[in-house]
Amino acid sequence: MSAKKIQIALLYNDDSQVRNVNPQDLLAVQSTVTTTHQLCKALVGLGYSTVKIAVRNSLEELAQTLRGYSLADTLIFNNCDGFDGSNQAAAKIIHLIEDMHFLHTGASAEAAELCIDKPRAKERLLARNIPTPRCQVFEHPGEEYCLGFPAIVKPSVEDGSMGITLNSVVSTPEQLEKQVRMVLDTYAEPALVEEFIPGRELAVAMLGNEKIQVLPIAEDDYSLIKNPLERLLTYESKWESASPYYNIIPSRIPADLTPAEEKAIHSAAEGTFRAMGLRDFGRVDIRFDNGIPYVIDVNELPDLAPDAGFWHSAQAAGMTYPQMVDKIVKHALQREGWTP
């Protein structure tokens, strides 16, 4: 089947009216809608017949909508990074898509569940001998901490830097207990405590399946931040333009790396892509310290906005925004055996 004859159903989560989302995290939640408009514009410009489908708070409503589309000529472009205000539930949408036997872009439901669950993801990486910071999971405040300081405390199943502030990096047992308690109370999920790696922060965007194309590596430049314990991407520095850190952490693409450093980073990123079961595209975030690429996050559905890091890496590789979107579609079609 020709790629130009398929129907693309562009799924996205519209959580703007969800009541149970943390108000502080609403900017990240709402950004998906804006990104989807840009994706739709690119797909239509490429000649694909495209329809946008908003996913709100009812999987049955989504199922009813999808029943109106043919399995034979519909590809779902999945841009749902959450459901009903929870990124943990994003995999429920993929499960529904797969249960209905639709083909779709991006990770399977199983892979998405693994990536979202940071402790499980780290176990998978360690099993494949891929470096990642040592960690401990806290289900209650006051549990004994067995690793070293400084450490970083984060929600165990959130993304988009939700729950990460300048207070997340802790240096004493008292600070640790306070931050663990904040995560438990605010997000009602276990707190992941990792040893804080002070090295360079790199983002490695990739496209492909059997053959992986590693895009130019991006680096978040912390040189204007004097305190090494404040050199991290907090929620505010990512999403809130009024934050003092919003404009002082520029992204450098490509990162200034030696061939040997780049080779080590590529190896860790590609190994992670395969270990986690990513498909078509993805991004791996790395802290690079003393020659070791520590994987700190795996993004099975990275932000595809025209002002986001994945697109900037694609642009540095010589792509236009529509070309990047087209590559994602064609990788999915090839993977599923459809003629691109």
Order of alpha helices (4+ residues) and beta strands (2+ residues): beta-alpha-beta-alpha-beta-alpha-beta-alpha-alpha-beta-beta-beta-alpha-beta-beta-beta-beta-alpha-beta-alpha-beta-beta-alpha-alpha
